[in-house]
């Protein structure tokens, strides 16, 4: 059986731009006529996506699949770790949660997962022309004994490695040379090229340093990628969250609670892309008091994050916003927090069997061990801050544990398809301007965003921006590929991947 070649993107640290560059490579090679698939063996992230068969994978791999023009599958990210506390994570294997383990527990489990990594990678290689592999963290983490994500994967795939450093953080030359110095001779030999990422300014200024870097490292520098400004891909973890709150002429301000275990915060991307909209991730009640729209995002630990809201005074500020008639929107875990009560008979979330919610929606949530992971389609129902979008289509997905039951209020969405089957189910609850829903991705609806922002602006006595709702993110992959392709040596890249890029490299 012929297996496709691979090329691997590794980094000097987490957050240096590996996911973005892997997505760009997926698009570049797909535009070159190749069938490309992304792969990341082990991912730690609270941003997740749902595959067509209901599996859960890292959101970055779903985005990379979209950049490649294919449907995501669980093989693209066979192991997903979702942090629950500082020393414990939920372990998702081939799309299904199998355990909640501390680091020592995962160290014992990890060696048994290597066959899962190899099998998933082989399936992708058998079905595609090229696999773009993303590493995790740094390949020279010499304290770790079991490598499931970096050089061991490169070795089994026979993949040349592009080592990426982030110059925006500073110390990029030391980070690249230091990483190479800590690698074993065999692993060091797998590094076929260096990439300097997120450079601001004139790249010619770097020329003397790049020449010295290549000479010192014995590895060619294949490009200097500019800082791309807007985040074209969702961040892997909340360390990369940035406000878009410095919009000088903002008509509407959106406050997003920056929960300690915030999850699927890429839900907010469509709002941050809108003109004259300031989106701030907030931790102080005065920031909520100053906002026109308040969003409670998803959470991996709903009960603990609810307690954090109360400790910070944010719960009281959210209640004031609801009383004022400002839009308060809860997504997934945020929806659960807005309810009257959270019951946990099996102690899934915490040691407490019952916790009071914020009391802003007439709903009760009962946690369960089984996780719901499905895709859904539907339409917006009339009423509340989404009223002007009534009837508009919505495509979304659900990732949550437990069931929320309403005993009042109105539904937010009428579903037409769920888990690939027709349905007439309803989703969400609305009471006045307070809205809760399980539909991740609902803000991707331009009509819904336009309705929400227009209503918020109207409440302030200002007119809407005519561009609201028109922001299109679909072509961001081409924009990303164009800018990255212009910065890289495509001819050398094509040789490394055994997939010549032809005219693209000219």
Buried (B, 14 or more C-beta within 10 A) or exposed (E): EEBBBBBBBBBBBBBBBBBBBBBBBBBBBBBBEBBBBBBBBBBBBBBBBBBEBBBBBBBBBBBBBBBBEBEBBBBBBBBBBBBBEEEBBBBBBBBBBEEBBEEEBBEEBBEEBBEBBBEBBBBBBEBBBBBBBBBBBBBBBEEBEBBBBBBBBBEBBEBBBBBBBBBBBEEBBEBBBBBBEBBEEEBBEBBBBBBBBBBEEEBEEBEEBBEEBBEEBEBBBBBBBBEBEEBBBBBBBBEBBEBBBEBEEBBBBBBBBBBBBBBBBBBBBBBBBBBBBBBBBBBBBEBBBEBBBBBBBBBBBBBBBBBBBEEBBBBBBBBBBBEEEBBBBBBBBBBBBBBBBBBBEEEBBBEEEEBEBBEBBBBBBBBBEEBBBBBBBBBBBEBBBBBBBBEBEBBBBBBBBBEBEBEEBBBBBBBBBBBEEEBEEBBBBBBBBBBBBBBBBBBBBBBBBBBBBBBBBEBEEEEBBEEBBEBEEEEBBEBBBBBBBEBBBBBBBBBBBBBBBEEBBE
